[in-house]
Amino acid sequence: MLCAVYRSLRKEGTYLYIEKRDDFSKVPDLLLQNFGSPQLVTILNLAKREHLAQIDINKLKAALVEQGFYLQLPPPPENLLAAHKAATQLGQ
């Protein structure tokens, strides 16, 4: 199973995985508008991979089969204030 990976120029850390290179027909128009102009990053052969760094490969494969695309969003920013408060309370 091959898939094409595109990054968003508008939203840092956001990637769109689709079944076929440059075939965005299954991606909702609103998502593409918000994503911006997709920039090709790579073509992946998922059959030869057991895992990926940032996403569950089984969820990726299922999404590609069921809906024809997968949207990877960046993790939420770390709340440094909450981390500091938790660390200082543990030290007391």
N, C-alpha and C positions, 0 to 999 in steps of 0.2 A: 504494500500500500504506500503510494507516494503522496506527499502533500507539499504545498508551497507555503512558505512563511513570509509574511509581509510585516513591516514595522510602520507605525504611525509617525508621521512627521509632526503632528499636532500634540499627541499625548505620549510623552516619554515613557518607555517601558511597556507600551501596549503593542501587542502583536496579534495578527489575524492569520489563522491557519485555514487553508482551503484545499479542496480535493485536487483541483487542476490549476496549473499556472494561468494567471490572468482571467480566470473564469469566476467572476463575482456574482453570477446570476442567482445563487442561493443565499447571498448575504442581503439582509434587509437594507433598503435604501437609506433609512434614517441612521443605521449603524455606519454605513459607508460615508455619509455626510459628516458625521461626528468624528470618524476615524481620519478623514482627510485623504490626501493622495497617498495610496499605499506604495511603499518602496520594498521591492523584493529583497529578501535577506538570503534565503537559501531554499533548496528543494531537499526534503528529507525522505528517506526510505524507511518508513516505520516498521516494515517487516523485519528489518535487520537490527532493530533497537529494542531493548528491554525496558529502558527508562529514559526520561529526559530530565534536565536539571531543575526546571521551574514548575513543570506540570506533570500530572499523572497521565502516563501514556495511554492507559486504558480509557480514561475519560476523554482524551483527545480523539482516539479512534472511534469511540461510541458517538461523539458529537459529529464527527465527519460523516459517519454512516447515516445518522438520524437526521441531521439538519444541513449537512454540507459545509459547515464551517465551525471554527472554534475561536473564541475571543479570549486572549490572555491579557489580564489587567495587571498592573504593577501592584505589589503588596502595599498596604496602607503605610504611611510614614509612622515611624516610631514616636510614641508620645514620651519625650524625654522628661517632662515634668512628672508624669506618673511613675516612670522608672526611678527617678531620683527620690520621690516620696516613698516608694516601696523599699528602696535600698536603705534609706535613713531610718525607717520604722523597723526594719529587720535588725539594724545595729543597736537599737535601744534596749 
